[in-house]
Amino acid sequence: MDEKEKEEIQLLIDTLNKLFYDIKSNGGPPEFKKFVSQKKRTGDVGLSYNNVRLWLNTLIDLKKDLEEEKSSALVNLAKEKFKKYIPKVEFFKSKVQHFIEEKTAQIDDQRVFTIYTYHEVKRTKEPLLQLGVLFLHRDDTVDYYNPIEAPVKKFSGTFKITKGNIAIVDLDSIGNVDVKMQMQIYYREENLADLFLGSYMTYHNDRIVRGSLVATQFTNEKKVESFLTGYNSNKAKLAQISPVILEFLSIRKYSYKRVPDEIYSIAALEKFLSSDFHENPEKRFIEGEKPSIIIASPNSSISSEVFSKNQSIIDKVKNSIEARFPGKLEIYIKSEQMPLDYKDAIAPPSLKYIQRTRIFFLVYTSTSKASFSLVQLGWAMAYCKQIVIIYQKDSLSDNILRLDTFKNLFTFYQIGDLQKEETEKQILGIIRRTIIGSLKEYLK
């Protein structure tokens, strides 16, 4: 076998590998197979993608046979087979070029939107943000891509605008899992808006899931990919999302009907979130499957008698909450001592709970020196929790007591107030108002 023949067969192998890569970069084998199927229906000559994969394997085997040169008869037979693949590869190459031309034309004739939604992975309690990618084609058909972790990776469907300028996107899943999805979005032409608010609903296995969404038009020349992100999963992506979008989606009770239809920019959404429209304009966060409550109190520098008193107050509060909201909340008792290690001091064990809880209780009685529970209070303030402080008279400084002026975030009660039935009702009312967005289906 001469060098020219070796180069020719290697060129065919390299050409096929490049063509397979081009197909993968333009939608993958499913898109190419759909393209071939459409051409067959119009009378064009088709070919099988799987058969072409076999061509590659055959050419690799023929190359080995030619290089080994077992006998002149086998070498000549291999040469004859090899030559038959030259027109086949050229034919495949022309098909792939036609496929890429059509895909490029489709890309030029479509709009791309990123869709942000709240998401919870099955069998886990961790809340996540999902970014999906919606391709709106000129013929008003759409393709929607989920992250690879999702049970359904792709949806296809239709897009229409109602008289009220609401975009309705009806989607059906592609693949073995049958899921129907509809998006409803306040819509106006993209040159007049950089953000769109709406809601989505999915129907699968006799279960309806509904939530809010934020859509933005994607104009970057780089390829956009869907992803899931959260505090413990793919956290780097979380930092790439606008804090305003995070805040809006973390208020899970909102649907597009609750949102004024004049919001079409990040600035307008930020103004809306800082207004008096909702009860707590402070920065929100993505919470767990069950809203959480932390109860903290001093754990050192107190006598055993005071410790027992604190514990009885904690038990009373905890039992009252559990009786009113059975099974609906996660309650954590976090009475920690001041850490000795620097790393533990800046990131104590309770911090990860404080970051993701909605309501922080502090039960505070007299101590011989400052308690670590005040540091926990500082963390709670930093993460803008609803904070309830139950304290013994003269145990807190005037600076802390002055926080009572921030009525939307702080509520103070003296320990003696707990004996009043009205106090218990007020505390339970605070909890109910704070978690109503998550538990509105359960709380009546």
C-alpha atoms as one frame of an Amber mdcrd trajectory, in Angstrom:
protein
   0.000   0.000   0.000   1.521   3.362  -1.028   1.472   6.577   0.998  -1.087
   8.227  -1.276  -3.665   5.516  -0.551  -2.987   5.781   3.182  -3.581   9.529
   3.014  -6.786   9.076   1.029  -8.374   6.625   3.444  -7.278   8.712   6.443
  -8.823  11.757   4.763 -12.159   9.913   4.492 -11.997   8.939   8.165 -11.137
  12.519   9.191 -13.910  13.897   6.973 -16.524  11.635   8.565 -15.376  12.552
  12.079 -15.597  16.263  11.240 -19.065  15.847   9.741 -20.260  14.028  12.872
 -18.858  16.892  14.962 -20.660  19.455  12.760 -23.935  17.578  13.250 -23.415
  17.482  17.015 -22.742  21.257  17.026 -25.980  21.976  15.175 -28.592  20.165
  17.197 -27.171  16.636  17.270 -28.232  13.376  15.590 -31.971  13.799  16.398
 -32.069  17.095  14.449 -30.131  15.597  11.542 -32.402  12.561  11.423 -35.429
  14.863  11.367 -33.824  16.803   8.516 -33.219  13.587   6.533 -36.766  12.381
   7.176 -38.208  15.672   5.887 -36.118  15.452   2.723 -37.295  11.909   2.079
 -40.914  13.093   2.180 -40.133  15.692  -0.495 -38.643  13.072  -2.802 -35.000
  13.772  -1.972 -32.643  10.816  -1.636 -32.095  10.013   2.002 -29.553   8.137
   4.042 -29.344   6.548   7.466 -27.268   8.301  10.127 -26.632   4.962  11.840
 -25.415   3.442   8.569 -22.958   6.289   8.136 -21.588   5.502  11.595 -20.994
   1.981  10.304 -19.123   3.430   7.303 -16.634   4.989   9.698 -16.028   1.686
  11.488 -15.630  -0.115   8.159 -13.096   2.444   6.886 -11.059   2.129  10.084
 -11.001  -1.671   9.641 -10.023  -1.315   5.952  -7.193   0.995   6.897  -5.852
  -1.645   9.293  -6.098  -4.315   6.593  -4.202  -2.147   4.106  -1.503  -1.258
   6.612  -0.933  -4.873   7.604  -0.694  -6.016   3.928  -1.494  -9.666   4.655
  -1.673 -10.777   1.026  -1.960  -9.060  -2.338  -5.449 -10.505  -2.839  -6.714
  -9.115   0.499  -5.040  -5.785  -0.106  -6.662  -5.458  -3.547 -10.047  -6.390
  -2.077  -9.663  -3.761   0.636  -8.706  -1.161  -1.984 -11.812  -1.921  -4.024
 -14.034  -1.552  -0.932 -12.295   1.644   0.085 -12.862   3.273  -3.330 -16.600
   2.562  -3.100 -16.816   4.770  -0.015 -15.389   7.874  -1.719 -18.693   8.880
  -3.451 -20.682   7.822  -0.359 -18.717  10.165   1.902 -19.042  12.982  -0.650
 -22.813  12.425  -0.727 -22.971  12.485   3.081 -20.843  15.628   3.109 -23.272
  17.420   0.786 -26.195  16.417   3.015 -24.491  17.715   6.136 -23.643  20.989
   4.424 -27.292  21.377   3.391 -28.360  20.533   6.970 -26.022  23.183   8.440
 -27.243  25.791   5.928 -30.833  25.197   6.989 -29.957  25.273  10.700 -28.013
  28.519  10.221 -30.979  30.051   8.415 -33.239  28.941  11.278 -30.923  30.530
  13.846 -30.934  33.789  11.888 -34.715  33.604  11.750 -35.416  33.010  15.447
 -35.344  34.749  18.794 -33.817  33.250  21.921 -35.120  33.797  25.457 -33.727
  32.643  28.790 -36.475  31.464  31.158 -35.771  31.627  34.919 -37.970  29.527
  37.227 -37.936  28.194  40.793 -37.249  24.469  40.778 -37.088  21.568  43.225
 -35.311  18.371  42.278 -37.325  15.246  43.029 -36.503  13.467  46.303 -34.433
  16.430  47.584 -35.446  19.417  49.638 -32.888  21.789  48.174 -34.446  24.743
  46.342 -32.877  25.562  42.993 -33.141  28.159  40.260 -33.525  26.780  36.758
 -32.516  28.531  33.561 -34.176  27.120  30.461 -33.681  28.272  26.876 -36.648
  29.064  24.610 -36.194  29.353  20.842 -39.013  31.247  19.121 -39.013  30.626
  15.369 -40.417  32.933  12.729 -43.332  30.569  12.058 -44.370  30.888  15.752
 -43.194  27.402  16.660 -40.962  27.057  19.709 -38.370  24.715  21.170 -37.638
  24.802  24.907 -34.569  23.173  26.467 -34.303  22.141  30.127 -31.044  21.379
  31.989 -29.643  17.886  31.534 -30.590  17.041  35.163 -34.285  17.487  34.382
 -36.458  14.421  33.560 -37.474  16.122  30.296 -34.679  17.753  28.307 -36.707
  19.263  25.462 -40.192  20.564  24.676 -41.661  21.685  21.355 -44.831  23.643
  20.741 -46.465  26.859  19.597 -46.444  30.562  20.454 -49.313  33.031  20.189
 -50.203  36.522  21.451 -53.641  37.238  22.921 -55.504  40.526  22.540 -54.344
  41.445  26.020 -50.672  41.152  24.972 -50.155  37.935  26.896 -47.925  35.384
  25.196 -49.206  31.815  25.460 -46.588  29.117  24.899 -48.040  25.586  24.685
 -45.404  22.854  24.923 -45.261  19.059  24.710 -42.295  17.021  25.880 -40.022
  15.236  23.418 -39.019  11.732  24.501 -40.400   8.921  26.627 -41.738  11.089
  29.478 -45.106  12.678  28.666 -45.278  16.191  30.152 -47.400  19.122  29.044
 -46.359  22.680  29.833 -47.863  26.104  29.291 -46.189  29.474  29.824 -48.187
  32.697  30.135 -46.075  35.830  29.776 -46.803  39.564  29.688 -45.311  40.382
  26.322 -44.317  43.318  24.167 -41.858  43.648  21.296 -38.299  42.941  22.373
 -36.991  46.373  21.405 -39.377  47.808  24.016 -38.493  45.373  26.815 -35.500
  43.527  28.233 -37.470  41.473  30.760 -40.837  39.707  30.808 -42.767  38.351
  33.806 -45.157  35.441  33.736 -46.094  32.042  35.078 -45.829  28.451  33.948
 -47.815  25.290  34.564 -46.828  21.677  33.965 -49.057  18.607  33.940 -47.474
  15.192  34.516 -48.655  11.985  36.216 -51.950  13.620  37.249 -50.045  16.369
  39.059 -50.175  20.089  38.286 -47.177  22.267  39.170 -47.407  26.024  38.765
 -44.908  28.805  39.393 -43.605  32.213  38.401 -41.081  32.853  35.663 -38.845
  35.651  34.457 -37.915  35.738  30.763 -35.107  37.780  29.228 -34.142  38.067
  25.587 -30.738  36.549  24.857 -28.680  38.730  22.519 -25.153  37.503  23.230
 -23.428  35.874  20.276 -22.154  33.076  22.518 -24.210  29.925  22.878 -26.548
  29.919  25.891 -27.062  26.684  27.814 -29.670  25.718  30.404 -28.648  24.932
  33.988 -29.779  24.349  37.567 -28.172  26.300  40.399 -28.565  26.610  44.166
 -26.691  27.231  47.386 -25.269  23.705  47.423 -25.374  22.793  43.721 -23.581
  24.589  40.901 -23.292  27.652  43.138 -21.055  29.577  40.714 -23.995  29.917
  38.330 -26.119  31.445  41.103 -23.830  34.461  41.170 -24.471  35.047  37.449
 -28.194  35.654  37.990 -29.408  39.167  38.724 -30.224  39.568  42.460 -33.480
  41.212  41.394 -34.561  38.082  39.496 -33.537  35.908  42.455 -35.574  38.059
  44.813 -38.686  37.935  42.662 -38.607  34.170  42.140 -37.980  33.493  45.821
 -41.381  35.046  46.611 -43.132  31.925  45.442 -46.679  33.165  45.877 -46.533
  35.572  42.926 -48.058  34.646  39.582 -48.201  36.880  36.585 -51.725  38.078
  37.471 -50.383  39.599  40.703 -47.728  41.597  38.859 -48.420  44.952  37.146
 -48.108  44.617  33.386 -45.871  47.687  33.007 -42.789  45.835  34.289 -40.462
  45.221  31.348 -37.006  45.949  32.773 -34.760  45.000  35.684 -35.038  48.565
  37.016 -38.857  48.459  36.975 -38.898  45.056  38.704 -36.452  46.273  41.352
 -38.650  49.315  42.018 -41.702  47.061  42.324 -39.959  44.776  44.821 -38.903
  47.726  46.990 -42.379  49.239  47.017 -45.185  48.680  49.511 -46.824  46.115
  47.230 -45.686  43.165  49.316 -45.283  42.937  53.043 -41.516  42.507  53.317
 -39.418  44.440  50.803 -36.104  43.245  52.222 -33.922  40.992  50.133 -35.455
  37.522  49.894 -33.891  34.130  49.392 -34.787  30.722  48.034 -36.202  28.596
  50.831 -36.545  24.871  51.304 -39.467  22.619  50.571 -40.763  23.431  54.053
 -40.271  26.968  55.391 -37.873  26.922  58.338 -37.762  28.538  61.761 -34.670
  28.845  63.972 -34.900  29.373  67.722 -31.662  30.561  69.354 -30.770  31.375
  72.948 -27.657  31.770  75.154 -25.886  28.491  75.833 -22.971  29.606  77.990
 -22.315  32.168  80.718 -25.659  31.276  82.292 -26.563  29.202  85.297 -28.260
  25.833  85.016 -31.388  27.441  86.420 -31.457  30.110  83.704 -30.679  27.473
  81.063 -33.694  25.427  82.203 -35.849  28.555  82.111 -34.726  29.331  78.568
 -35.417  25.756  77.529 -38.939  25.873  78.922 -39.626  29.063  76.933 -38.213
  27.457  73.778 -40.364  24.362  74.322 -43.461  26.504  74.809 -42.845  28.450
  71.587 -41.952  25.310  69.646 -44.985  23.346  70.860 -47.308  26.236  70.086
 -45.980  26.516  66.521 -46.154  22.765  65.888 -49.711  22.619  67.206 -50.831
  25.407  64.851 -48.844  24.240  61.792 -48.498  20.457  62.190 -45.948  19.043
  59.768 -45.769  22.273  57.753 -42.530  23.761  59.120 -38.968  22.778  59.957
 -38.002  24.051  63.434 -34.340  24.096  64.441 -33.012  24.812  67.944 -29.597
  26.467  67.530 -28.142  27.345  70.935 -24.407  27.363  70.163 -21.392  28.450
  72.142 -18.889  30.969  70.829 -16.532  29.054  68.468 -12.842  28.982  69.375
 -11.592  28.441  65.823 -11.532  31.398  63.396 -13.111  29.430  60.542 -15.940
  28.277  62.788 -16.438  31.836  64.039 -16.994  33.290  60.546 -19.043  30.295
  59.386 -20.610  28.594  62.431 -22.726  25.457  61.942 -25.924  27.446  62.407
 -25.061  29.875  59.591 -26.167  27.557  56.785 -29.536  27.222  58.527 -29.845
  30.970  59.117 -29.099  31.677  55.451 -32.028  29.558  54.352 -34.642  30.072
  57.023 -37.506  32.536  56.900 -38.061  33.317  60.592 -35.516  33.745  63.398
 -36.527  33.588  67.093 -34.181  34.774  69.834 -34.993  33.864  73.449 -32.698
  36.042  75.558 -32.282  36.230  79.319 -29.582  37.791  81.487 -26.043  36.459
  80.944 -22.710  37.260  82.588 -21.243  38.273  79.212 -22.315  38.700  75.593
 -23.775  35.541  74.130 -23.039  33.989  70.748 -26.781  34.089  70.128 -26.323
  37.847  69.490 -23.894  36.956  66.694 -26.586  34.684  65.298 -28.983  37.632
  65.497 -26.502  39.632  63.408 -26.414  36.909  60.774 -30.221  36.869  60.734
 -30.283  40.644  60.223 -27.771  40.314  57.369 -30.009  37.803  55.623 -33.162
  39.818  56.312 -35.250  37.309  58.232 -38.470  37.986  60.008 -37.118  38.265
  63.541 -39.000  37.719  66.807 -37.124  38.519  70.039 -38.417  37.268  73.382
 -36.326  38.830  76.143 -36.033  39.380  79.838 -36.295  43.007  80.929 -32.906
  44.783  81.168 -31.086  41.923  79.394 -30.704  43.705  76.021 -28.937  46.964
  75.208 -30.846  50.040  74.092 -29.264  49.738  70.647 -30.850  46.330  70.102
 -34.189  47.434  71.524 -34.232  50.379  69.089 -34.514  47.822  66.262 -38.170
  47.628  67.242 -38.661  50.687  65.023 -38.251  48.388  61.988 -41.720  46.910
  62.346 -41.623  45.019  59.054 -38.675  42.942  60.257 -38.549  42.946  64.088
 -41.078  42.119  66.769 -40.159  42.268  70.481 -41.917  40.584  73.418 -40.913
  40.447  77.050 -40.926  36.996  78.630 -43.874  37.920  80.804 -45.936  38.629
  77.672 -45.882  34.920  76.816 -48.445  34.306  79.546 -50.988  36.288  77.534
 -53.131  34.437  75.031 -53.044  37.474  72.739 -49.237  37.255  72.527 -49.387
  33.672  71.298 -51.954  34.659  68.644 -49.737  37.535  67.491 -46.645  35.310
  67.174 -48.575  32.669  65.229 -49.973  35.455  63.057 -46.457  36.675  62.257
 -45.472  33.165  61.213 -48.569  32.718  59.089 -48.123  36.035  57.247 -44.451
  35.336  56.611 -44.870  31.837  55.193 -48.206  32.285  53.480 -46.525  32.385
  50.060 -45.230  28.868  50.560 -48.105  27.361  52.462 -51.152  29.080  50.993
 -52.481  25.708  49.863 -52.288  24.390  53.415 -53.173  27.330  55.634 -56.839
  28.251  55.791
